[in-house]
């Protein structure tokens, strides 16, 4: 069975355009996932006042 050492693979790899694209998509997903929670925090007090 062949063993793979992840630290060796990471050490020789270079940061390229694909890595940047994956990073930006993950950042975008995390940023907008938190955006809806923030909007609930902003809108919920207004809705409770409006709807009693």
Biotite code that builds the C-alpha atoms (Angstrom):
import biotite.structure as struc

atoms = struc.array([
    struc.Atom([0.000, 0.000, 0.000], chain_id="A", res_id=1, res_name="UNK", atom_name="CA", element="C"),
    struc.Atom([1.346, 3.408, -0.956], chain_id="A", res_id=2, res_name="UNK", atom_name="CA", element="C"),
    struc.Atom([1.467, 6.002, 1.784], chain_id="A", res_id=3, res_name="UNK", atom_name="CA", element="C"),
    struc.Atom([0.860, 9.641, 1.009], chain_id="A", res_id=4, res_name="UNK", atom_name="CA", element="C"),
    struc.Atom([2.321, 12.395, 3.150], chain_id="A", res_id=5, res_name="UNK", atom_name="CA", element="C"),
    struc.Atom([0.097, 15.433, 2.777], chain_id="A", res_id=6, res_name="UNK", atom_name="CA", element="C"),
    struc.Atom([2.692, 17.891, 4.085], chain_id="A", res_id=7, res_name="UNK", atom_name="CA", element="C"),
    struc.Atom([5.122, 16.868, 1.327], chain_id="A", res_id=8, res_name="UNK", atom_name="CA", element="C"),
    struc.Atom([2.485, 17.407, -1.351], chain_id="A", res_id=9, res_name="UNK", atom_name="CA", element="C"),
    struc.Atom([1.547, 20.805, 0.067], chain_id="A", res_id=10, res_name="UNK", atom_name="CA", element="C"),
    struc.Atom([5.213, 21.828, 0.324], chain_id="A", res_id=11, res_name="UNK", atom_name="CA", element="C"),
    struc.Atom([5.858, 21.297, -3.387], chain_id="A", res_id=12, res_name="UNK", atom_name="CA", element="C"),
    struc.Atom([2.558, 22.677, -4.689], chain_id="A", res_id=13, res_name="UNK", atom_name="CA", element="C"),
    struc.Atom([2.248, 26.263, -5.880], chain_id="A", res_id=14, res_name="UNK", atom_name="CA", element="C"),
    struc.Atom([-0.636, 28.634, -5.312], chain_id="A", res_id=15, res_name="UNK", atom_name="CA", element="C"),
    struc.Atom([-2.234, 29.033, -8.721], chain_id="A", res_id=16, res_name="UNK", atom_name="CA", element="C"),
    struc.Atom([-5.385, 30.394, -10.286], chain_id="A", res_id=17, res_name="UNK", atom_name="CA", element="C"),
    struc.Atom([-7.467, 27.348, -9.384], chain_id="A", res_id=18, res_name="UNK", atom_name="CA", element="C"),
    struc.Atom([-6.628, 27.737, -5.699], chain_id="A", res_id=19, res_name="UNK", atom_name="CA", element="C"),
    struc.Atom([-7.560, 31.410, -5.848], chain_id="A", res_id=20, res_name="UNK", atom_name="CA", element="C"),
    struc.Atom([-10.879, 30.546, -7.491], chain_id="A", res_id=21, res_name="UNK", atom_name="CA", element="C"),
    struc.Atom([-11.704, 27.947, -4.822], chain_id="A", res_id=22, res_name="UNK", atom_name="CA", element="C"),
    struc.Atom([-10.751, 30.396, -2.073], chain_id="A", res_id=23, res_name="UNK", atom_name="CA", element="C"),
    struc.Atom([-12.924, 33.175, -3.520], chain_id="A", res_id=24, res_name="UNK", atom_name="CA", element="C"),
    struc.Atom([-15.951, 30.889, -3.923], chain_id="A", res_id=25, res_name="UNK", atom_name="CA", element="C"),
    struc.Atom([-15.612, 29.676, -0.343], chain_id="A", res_id=26, res_name="UNK", atom_name="CA", element="C"),
    struc.Atom([-15.222, 33.238, 0.931], chain_id="A", res_id=27, res_name="UNK", atom_name="CA", element="C"),
    struc.Atom([-18.295, 34.295, -1.073], chain_id="A", res_id=28, res_name="UNK", atom_name="CA", element="C"),
    struc.Atom([-20.372, 31.414, 0.306], chain_id="A", res_id=29, res_name="UNK", atom_name="CA", element="C"),
    struc.Atom([-19.363, 32.066, 3.919], chain_id="A", res_id=30, res_name="UNK", atom_name="CA", element="C"),
    struc.Atom([-19.868, 35.832, 3.625], chain_id="A", res_id=31, res_name="UNK", atom_name="CA", element="C"),
    struc.Atom([-23.375, 35.564, 2.195], chain_id="A", res_id=32, res_name="UNK", atom_name="CA", element="C"),
    struc.Atom([-24.320, 32.738, 4.525], chain_id="A", res_id=33, res_name="UNK", atom_name="CA", element="C"),
    struc.Atom([-23.760, 35.120, 7.424], chain_id="A", res_id=34, res_name="UNK", atom_name="CA", element="C"),
    struc.Atom([-25.554, 37.956, 5.626], chain_id="A", res_id=35, res_name="UNK", atom_name="CA", element="C"),
    struc.Atom([-29.003, 36.388, 6.047], chain_id="A", res_id=36, res_name="UNK", atom_name="CA", element="C"),
    struc.Atom([-28.457, 35.949, 9.796], chain_id="A", res_id=37, res_name="UNK", atom_name="CA", element="C"),
    struc.Atom([-27.433, 39.601, 10.065], chain_id="A", res_id=38, res_name="UNK", atom_name="CA", element="C"),
    struc.Atom([-30.575, 40.669, 8.217], chain_id="A", res_id=39, res_name="UNK", atom_name="CA", element="C"),
    struc.Atom([-32.718, 38.647, 10.631], chain_id="A", res_id=40, res_name="UNK", atom_name="CA", element="C"),
    struc.Atom([-31.073, 40.539, 13.476], chain_id="A", res_id=41, res_name="UNK", atom_name="CA", element="C"),
    struc.Atom([-31.830, 43.857, 11.814], chain_id="A", res_id=42, res_name="UNK", atom_name="CA", element="C"),
    struc.Atom([-35.365, 43.045, 10.688], chain_id="A", res_id=43, res_name="UNK", atom_name="CA", element="C"),
    struc.Atom([-36.679, 41.010, 13.595], chain_id="A", res_id=44, res_name="UNK", atom_name="CA", element="C"),
    struc.Atom([-37.149, 43.908, 16.055], chain_id="A", res_id=45, res_name="UNK", atom_name="CA", element="C"),
    struc.Atom([-38.997, 45.874, 13.373], chain_id="A", res_id=46, res_name="UNK", atom_name="CA", element="C"),
    struc.Atom([-41.260, 42.912, 12.583], chain_id="A", res_id=47, res_name="UNK", atom_name="CA", element="C"),
    struc.Atom([-42.075, 42.268, 16.253], chain_id="A", res_id=48, res_name="UNK", atom_name="CA", element="C"),
    struc.Atom([-43.027, 45.922, 16.717], chain_id="A", res_id=49, res_name="UNK", atom_name="CA", element="C"),
    struc.Atom([-45.083, 45.931, 13.536], chain_id="A", res_id=50, res_name="UNK", atom_name="CA", element="C"),
    struc.Atom([-46.902, 42.626, 14.164], chain_id="A", res_id=51, res_name="UNK", atom_name="CA", element="C"),
    struc.Atom([-47.056, 42.823, 17.967], chain_id="A", res_id=52, res_name="UNK", atom_name="CA", element="C"),
])
